[in-house]
Amino acid sequence: MIVDKAEISQTGTPSPSVFDQFYGIELTDDLTRGHSVETVTKRHALPPILVQAIKLRDMTDQDKLRELGINHES
């Protein structure tokens, strides 16, 4: 089932990334549900750019800031 943007924003879940919009939310959720990115990468032979997109999508804002070298303590 593909969820449209209006439904996503009403449920309070994050809006879809460009990656999800291009490949389809259903595909990325089915590929990664319950599995590490490394497992999915091996199982589906995903290209590195796709692996990075999944990792970025799944990172919290705090993780993204840390990845950029910004230490933001609340």
DRENFI-129911 format. One line per field, with one value per residue (C-alpha): residue number from 0; residue in three letters; chain; x, y, z. Coordinates in nm, 2 decimals, decimal comma, m for minus. Example, Ala and Ser with C-alpha at 12.3 -4.5 7.8 and 13.67 -1.06 7.14 Angstrom:
num: 0  1
residu: ALA  SER
chaine: A  A
u: 1,23  1,37
v: m0,45  m0,11
w: 0,78  0,71
***
This chain:
num: 0  1  2  3  4  5  6  7  8  9  10  11  12  13  14  15  16  17  18  19  20  21  22  23  24  25  26  27  28  29  30  31  32  33  34  35  36  37  38  39  40  41  42  43  44  45  46  47  48  49  50  51  52  53  54  55  56  57  58  59  60  61  62  63  64  65  66  67  68  69  70  71  72  73
residu: MET  ILE  VAL  ASP  LYS  ALA  GLU  ILE  SER  GLN  THR  GLY  THR  PRO  SER  PRO  SER  VAL  PHE  ASP  GLN  PHE  TYR  GLY  ILE  GLU  LEU  THR  ASP  ASP  LEU  THR  ARG  GLY  HIS  SER  VAL  GLU  THR  VAL  THR  LYS  ARG  HIS  ALA  LEU  PRO  PRO  ILE  LEU  VAL  GLN  ALA  ILE  LYS  LEU  ARG  ASP  MET  THR  ASP  GLN  ASP  LYS  LEU  ARG  GLU  LEU  GLY  ILE  ASN  HIS  GLU  SER
chaine: A  A  A  A  A  A  A  A  A  A  A  A  A  A  A  A  A  A  A  A  A  A  A  A  A  A  A  A  A  A  A  A  A  A  A  A  A  A  A  A  A  A  A  A  A  A  A  A  A  A  A  A  A  A  A  A  A  A  A  A  A  A  A  A  A  A  A  A  A  A  A  A  A  A
u: 0,00  0,14  0,05  0,00  0,17  m0,15  m0,20  0,16  0,15  m0,18  m0,03  0,27  0,52  0,80  0,73  0,88  1,23  1,32  1,45  1,12  0,93  1,15  1,16  0,82  0,76  0,64  0,96  1,20  0,99  0,96  1,33  1,44  1,17  1,33  1,67  1,99  2,10  2,40  2,18  1,95  2,26  2,39  2,06  1,95  2,29  2,20  2,44  2,63  2,44  2,11  2,26  2,37  2,02  1,86  2,11  2,04  1,67  1,68  1,91  1,76  1,83  2,08  2,27  2,27  2,42  2,68  2,77  2,82  3,05  2,81  2,78  2,44  2,35  1,99
v: 0,00  0,34  0,62  0,97  1,28  1,41  1,09  1,08  1,43  1,36  1,05  1,24  1,02  1,19  1,31  1,09  1,17  1,22  0,86  0,73  0,94  0,81  0,44  0,43  0,42  0,07  m0,06  0,10  m0,01  m0,36  m0,38  m0,25  m0,35  m0,55  m0,58  m0,39  m0,19  m0,42  m0,73  m0,56  m0,45  m0,81  m0,97  m0,73  m0,62  m0,25  0,01  0,22  0,54  0,36  0,22  0,57  0,71  0,44  0,52  0,90  0,84  0,63  0,87  1,09  1,46  1,42  1,15  1,37  1,66  1,43  1,30  1,66  1,72  1,95  1,87  2,00  1,92  1,99
w: 0,00  m0,10  0,14  0,00  0,15  0,31  0,50  0,61  0,76  0,94  1,10  1,23  1,06  0,86  0,51  0,24  0,13  m0,24  m0,23  m0,11  m0,37  m0,65  m0,55  m0,38  0,00  m0,02  m0,19  0,06  0,36  0,24  0,17  0,50  0,75  1,03  0,87  0,89  0,59  0,55  0,54  0,28  0,07  0,05  m0,01  m0,29  m0,43  m0,39  m0,54  m0,29  m0,36  m0,28  0,05  0,15  0,07  0,29  0,58  0,55  0,54  0,86  1,05  1,32  1,30  1,59  1,39  1,08  1,27  1,43  1,08  0,97  1,27  1,45  1,82  1,93  2,29  2,40
***
